[in-house]
Amino acid sequence: MSLVSGPGRAGLNNANAPPDELKLHVEPHVAYIKSLDTRRDELEYWFTEHLRVSGLYWGLTALHLLGHPDIFPRRAMIDFVLSCQQENGGFGAAPGHDAHMLYTVSAIQILATIDALSELNTPERDRKSEVGKFISGLQDRNSGTFAGDEWGETDTRFLYGALNVLSLLGLLSLVDIDKAVSHINACANLDGGFGVSPGAESHAGQVFTCVGALAIANRLDIVDKNKLGAWLSERQVDNGGLNGRPEKLPDVCYSWWVLSSLAMIGKLDWIDGDKLKSFILQCQDPKAGGFADRPGDMVDVFHTVFGVAGLSLLGYPGLEAVDPV
């Protein structure tokens, strides 16, 4: 899967359409995603190898939400994902790349999406146990947080990723959930949001990771839902789009980070869904396919999946329902 941007550009073919005439152009988006792995002669394809397995997850998820789950060959996806697993049990972005929490999450999510988690257990190698050992070994047993890899950088993204993978594999007992919850609580700010670490600025992406981890741990009871809901709803700007923190431009990807967080705390109706829907649809290229961060910019698979996922959370007709966690 290529992370190459373009060739489409958002909004050029529907920029002047009134909101009630905007619609999701499914077939061009499916064709765009399908074409991404054919662009191997472009330099950007190789420059983005460090995101390969995540790119596959984004494209696969978008296709499932669009109602076209069988576009990519299942066996080829399984073989590629397994080829990314390293000796320490974690997965790299591509074969030969170092293992990291983020790519391990994408790899396991791909296998879960195509009902292939059983492929981790073979007579030759107990890959599932290796994944559990890799992830549990990255938890700081004193603070409860997780590192992304052996080099020790910590981030609430990695904590969420750890709980996500272990929950999918039924291995949550390998880590200290109470310590992890305590660390998340320490990342909460007075404005209701969460940061990357204790004392860090609130950011919508980090809010998702913290709230998602708490949802997996069944500990949403510690969230001040009204305060957090207010902070998240303030992320909506005049054109209907959502930003990640105050005074920033709107970006289609926050249609996922913000909306999913609102959905998990039961506050999805605290933003203007119709205005957001209009903004998301203006960020697509209805002819060449794909979504961009905002109208006028080039499309890519990252913004495509989060644009489609945002529309799914808003109940857009014809899309498969997405789990906000």
C-alpha positions as CSV (number, residue, x, y, z in Angstrom):
1,M,0.0,0.0,0.0
2,S,1.4,3.3,-1.1
3,L,1.3,6.5,1.0
4,V,1.8,8.6,-2.1
5,S,-0.3,11.7,-2.1
6,G,-2.6,12.7,-5.1
7,P,-3.2,12.7,-7.9
8,G,-6.6,14.0,-6.8
9,R,-7.1,17.3,-5.1
10,A,-10.0,17.9,-2.7
11,G,-12.9,20.1,-3.5
12,L,-11.9,21.1,-7.0
13,N,-14.9,19.4,-8.6
14,N,-17.5,20.2,-6.0
15,A,-16.3,23.4,-4.4
16,N,-19.4,25.4,-5.5
17,A,-22.0,22.7,-4.7
18,P,-24.5,23.7,-2.1
19,P,-24.5,21.6,1.1
20,D,-27.7,19.7,0.2
21,E,-26.1,18.5,-3.1
22,L,-22.9,17.2,-1.7
23,K,-22.7,13.4,-1.6
24,L,-20.1,10.7,-1.0
25,H,-18.7,9.3,-4.3
26,V,-18.0,5.7,-3.3
27,E,-16.7,4.2,-6.5
28,P,-13.9,6.7,-7.1
29,H,-12.7,6.3,-3.6
30,V,-12.6,2.5,-4.0
31,A,-10.7,2.8,-7.2
32,Y,-8.3,5.3,-5.7
33,I,-7.5,3.0,-2.8
34,K,-7.2,0.0,-5.1
35,S,-4.7,1.9,-7.2
36,L,-2.3,2.8,-4.5
37,D,-0.2,-0.3,-4.6
38,T,0.4,0.1,-8.3
39,R,2.5,3.2,-8.0
40,R,5.8,1.5,-7.1
41,D,7.8,3.5,-9.7
42,E,7.2,6.7,-7.8
43,L,9.9,7.9,-5.4
44,E,7.4,8.8,-2.7
45,Y,6.3,5.1,-2.6
46,W,9.7,4.2,-1.2
47,F,10.1,7.3,0.9
48,T,6.9,6.2,2.8
49,E,8.0,2.6,3.4
50,H,8.2,3.4,7.1
51,L,4.4,3.6,7.1
52,R,3.6,0.6,4.8
53,V,1.7,-1.7,7.2
54,S,-0.3,1.3,8.6
55,G,-1.1,2.4,5.1
56,L,-2.5,-1.1,4.4
57,Y,-4.7,-0.8,7.5
58,W,-6.0,2.6,6.6
59,G,-6.9,1.5,3.1
60,L,-8.4,-1.8,4.2
61,T,-10.5,-0.1,6.8
62,A,-11.8,2.5,4.4
63,L,-12.8,-0.2,1.9
64,H,-14.7,-2.1,4.7
65,L,-16.6,1.1,5.7
66,L,-17.4,1.8,2.0
67,G,-18.9,-1.7,1.7
68,H,-16.1,-3.2,-0.5
69,P,-14.2,-5.5,1.9
70,D,-12.8,-7.9,-0.6
71,I,-10.8,-5.7,-2.9
72,F,-7.4,-6.8,-1.6
73,P,-6.3,-10.4,-1.8
74,R,-6.7,-11.9,1.7
75,R,-3.8,-14.3,1.5
76,A,-1.4,-11.7,0.2
77,M,-2.4,-9.4,3.1
78,I,-1.8,-12.1,5.7
79,D,1.6,-13.1,4.2
80,F,2.7,-9.4,4.1
81,V,1.7,-8.8,7.7
82,L,3.4,-11.9,9.0
83,S,6.5,-11.0,7.1
84,C,6.7,-7.8,9.2
85,Q,6.9,-9.6,12.5
86,Q,10.4,-9.4,14.0
87,E,12.2,-11.9,16.3
88,N,11.2,-9.9,19.4
89,G,7.5,-10.5,18.6
90,G,6.6,-7.0,17.5
91,F,5.9,-5.8,14.0
92,G,7.8,-3.3,11.9
93,A,6.4,-1.0,9.2
94,A,7.6,-3.3,6.5
95,P,9.8,-6.5,6.2
96,G,13.2,-5.8,7.8
97,H,12.1,-2.7,9.8
98,D,12.5,-2.5,13.5
99,A,9.5,-3.5,15.6
100,H,7.4,-0.7,17.1
101,M,4.1,-0.5,19.0
102,L,2.3,1.6,16.3
103,Y,3.0,-0.9,13.5
104,T,2.2,-3.8,15.8
105,V,-1.2,-2.2,16.4
106,S,-1.8,-1.9,12.6
107,A,-0.7,-5.4,11.9
108,I,-3.0,-7.0,14.5
109,Q,-5.9,-4.8,13.5
110,I,-5.4,-5.9,9.9
111,L,-5.5,-9.6,10.9
112,A,-8.6,-8.9,13.1
113,T,-10.4,-7.1,10.3
114,I,-10.0,-10.0,7.9
115,D,-10.6,-12.7,10.6
116,A,-7.1,-14.0,10.4
117,L,-5.9,-13.8,14.0
118,S,-5.6,-17.6,14.0
119,E,-2.7,-17.2,11.6
120,L,-0.6,-16.1,14.6
121,N,-0.7,-19.7,16.0
122,T,1.2,-22.2,14.0
123,P,3.1,-25.4,14.9
124,E,6.3,-23.7,13.9
125,R,5.9,-20.4,15.9
126,D,3.6,-19.1,18.6
127,R,3.4,-15.6,17.2
128,K,0.5,-14.6,19.5
129,S,2.5,-15.2,22.7
130,E,5.5,-13.4,21.1
131,V,3.3,-10.3,20.5
132,G,2.0,-10.4,24.1
133,K,5.6,-10.7,25.4
134,F,6.8,-7.8,23.2
135,I,4.0,-5.5,24.4
136,S,4.1,-6.4,28.1
137,G,7.8,-5.8,28.1
138,L,7.3,-2.2,27.0
139,Q,5.2,-1.3,30.1
140,D,6.9,0.8,32.8
141,R,5.7,-1.1,35.9
142,N,6.2,2.0,38.0
143,S,4.3,4.6,36.0
144,G,2.0,2.3,34.1
145,T,2.8,3.9,30.7
146,F,4.3,2.2,27.7
147,A,7.2,2.8,25.4
148,G,6.9,2.5,21.7
149,D,10.0,0.3,21.2
150,E,13.2,-0.8,22.9
151,W,14.5,2.8,22.8
152,G,12.1,3.9,25.5
153,E,10.0,6.9,24.1
154,T,6.7,7.0,26.0
155,D,3.4,8.4,24.8
156,T,-0.3,7.8,25.5
157,R,-0.5,6.6,21.9
158,F,1.6,3.6,22.8
159,L,-0.5,2.9,25.9
160,Y,-3.7,2.9,23.9
161,G,-2.0,0.7,21.3
162,A,-0.9,-1.8,23.9
163,L,-4.4,-2.2,25.3
164,N,-6.0,-2.3,21.9
165,V,-3.8,-5.2,20.7
166,L,-3.9,-7.1,24.0
167,S,-7.7,-6.8,24.1
168,L,-8.0,-8.2,20.5
169,L,-5.7,-11.1,21.5
170,G,-7.3,-11.8,24.8
171,L,-4.0,-11.0,26.7
172,L,-4.9,-8.0,28.8
173,S,-3.9,-9.9,31.9
174,L,-0.2,-9.6,30.9
175,V,-0.1,-5.9,31.9
176,D,-0.9,-3.8,34.9
177,I,-4.2,-2.2,33.9
178,D,-4.7,-0.3,37.1
179,K,-1.3,1.4,36.7
180,A,-2.1,2.2,33.1
181,V,-5.4,3.8,34.1
182,S,-3.6,5.8,36.8
183,H,-1.1,7.1,34.2
184,I,-4.0,8.2,32.0
185,N,-5.6,10.0,34.9
186,A,-2.3,11.9,35.4
187,C,-2.4,13.1,31.8
188,A,-5.8,14.8,32.3
189,N,-5.8,18.6,32.3
190,L,-8.0,21.3,33.9
191,D,-9.7,22.0,30.5
192,G,-11.0,18.5,30.4
193,G,-8.6,17.2,27.7
194,F,-5.6,14.9,27.8
195,G,-2.0,15.3,26.8
196,V,0.7,13.1,25.6
197,S,2.1,12.9,29.1
198,P,1.4,14.4,32.5
199,G,1.4,18.2,32.2
200,A,1.4,18.2,28.4
201,E,-1.1,20.3,26.3
202,S,-4.5,18.9,25.6
203,H,-4.7,17.5,22.0
204,A,-7.6,15.8,20.3
205,G,-5.5,12.9,19.1
206,Q,-4.3,12.2,22.7
207,V,-7.8,12.6,24.0
208,F,-8.8,9.7,21.7
209,T,-5.9,7.5,22.8
210,C,-6.7,8.1,26.5
211,V,-10.4,7.8,26.3
212,G,-10.1,4.7,24.0
213,A,-7.7,3.1,26.5
214,L,-10.1,3.8,29.3
215,A,-13.0,2.3,27.3
216,I,-11.0,-0.9,26.7
217,A,-10.2,-1.0,30.5
218,N,-13.8,-0.3,31.4
219,R,-12.8,2.8,33.3
220,L,-14.6,5.6,31.6
221,D,-16.0,6.4,35.0
222,I,-12.9,8.5,35.8
223,V,-13.6,10.9,32.9
224,D,-15.3,14.2,33.5
225,K,-17.6,13.7,30.5
226,N,-19.2,17.2,30.6
227,K,-15.9,19.0,30.8
228,L,-14.3,16.9,28.1
229,G,-17.4,17.1,25.9
230,A,-17.2,20.9,26.1
231,W,-13.5,20.9,25.1
232,L,-14.1,18.6,22.2
233,S,-17.2,20.5,20.9
234,E,-15.1,23.7,20.9
235,R,-12.9,22.0,18.3
236,Q,-15.5,22.8,15.7
237,V,-14.8,25.9,13.6
238,D,-17.0,28.1,11.5
239,N,-16.8,26.0,8.3
240,G,-17.9,22.9,10.2
241,G,-14.6,21.2,10.4
242,L,-12.8,20.1,13.5
243,N,-9.3,21.0,14.7
244,G,-7.0,19.3,17.2
245,R,-6.4,22.1,19.6
246,P,-7.4,25.8,19.9
247,E,-6.4,28.3,17.1
248,K,-5.5,25.5,14.6
249,L,-6.9,24.9,11.2
250,P,-9.6,22.2,10.7
251,D,-8.4,18.9,9.4
252,V,-10.5,15.9,8.2
253,C,-8.5,13.5,10.4
254,Y,-10.1,15.1,13.5
255,S,-13.4,14.0,12.2
256,W,-12.3,10.7,13.7
257,W,-10.2,11.7,16.7
258,V,-12.8,14.2,18.0
259,L,-16.0,12.4,17.0
260,S,-15.0,9.0,18.2
261,S,-14.1,10.5,21.6
262,L,-17.4,12.2,21.8
263,A,-19.1,8.9,20.8
264,M,-17.3,7.0,23.6
265,I,-18.5,9.5,26.3
266,G,-22.0,9.8,24.8
267,K,-21.8,13.4,23.6
268,L,-21.8,12.9,19.8
269,D,-24.7,15.4,19.5
270,W,-22.6,18.2,21.0
271,I,-21.3,19.3,17.6
272,D,-23.2,20.3,14.5
273,G,-23.1,17.1,12.6
274,D,-24.6,18.5,9.4
275,K,-21.9,21.2,9.1
276,L,-19.2,18.7,9.8
277,K,-20.6,16.3,7.2
278,S,-20.6,19.1,4.6
279,F,-16.9,19.9,5.5
280,I,-15.8,16.3,5.1
281,L,-17.6,15.9,1.7
282,Q,-15.9,19.1,0.5
283,C,-12.6,17.4,1.3
284,Q,-13.0,14.6,-1.3
285,D,-12.1,14.5,-5.0
286,P,-15.4,13.2,-6.5
287,K,-13.7,12.2,-9.7
288,A,-10.2,10.9,-8.9
289,G,-11.2,9.7,-5.4
290,G,-9.6,10.1,-2.0
291,F,-9.9,12.7,0.8
292,A,-7.5,15.5,1.8
293,D,-7.0,17.3,5.1
294,R,-9.0,20.3,3.8
295,P,-10.4,21.6,0.5
296,G,-7.8,22.4,-2.1
297,D,-5.1,20.0,-0.9
298,M,-4.0,16.7,-2.3
299,V,-5.7,13.5,-1.2
300,D,-4.0,10.6,0.6
301,V,-5.1,7.3,2.2
302,F,-4.6,8.6,5.8
303,H,-7.2,11.3,5.4
304,T,-9.4,9.1,3.3
305,V,-10.0,6.5,6.0
306,F,-10.6,9.2,8.7
307,G,-12.9,11.1,6.4
308,V,-15.0,8.0,5.7
309,A,-14.8,6.9,9.4
310,G,-16.1,10.4,10.4
311,L,-19.0,10.1,8.0
312,S,-19.8,6.6,9.4
313,L,-19.9,8.0,13.0
314,L,-22.3,10.6,11.7
315,G,-24.6,7.9,10.3
316,Y,-24.0,8.7,6.7
317,P,-26.3,6.4,4.6
318,G,-24.7,3.4,3.0
319,L,-21.6,3.2,5.1
320,E,-20.8,0.4,7.5
321,A,-20.9,1.3,11.2
322,V,-17.5,1.9,12.8
323,D,-16.6,1.1,16.4
324,P,-15.4,4.4,18.0
325,V,-12.9,2.5,20.2
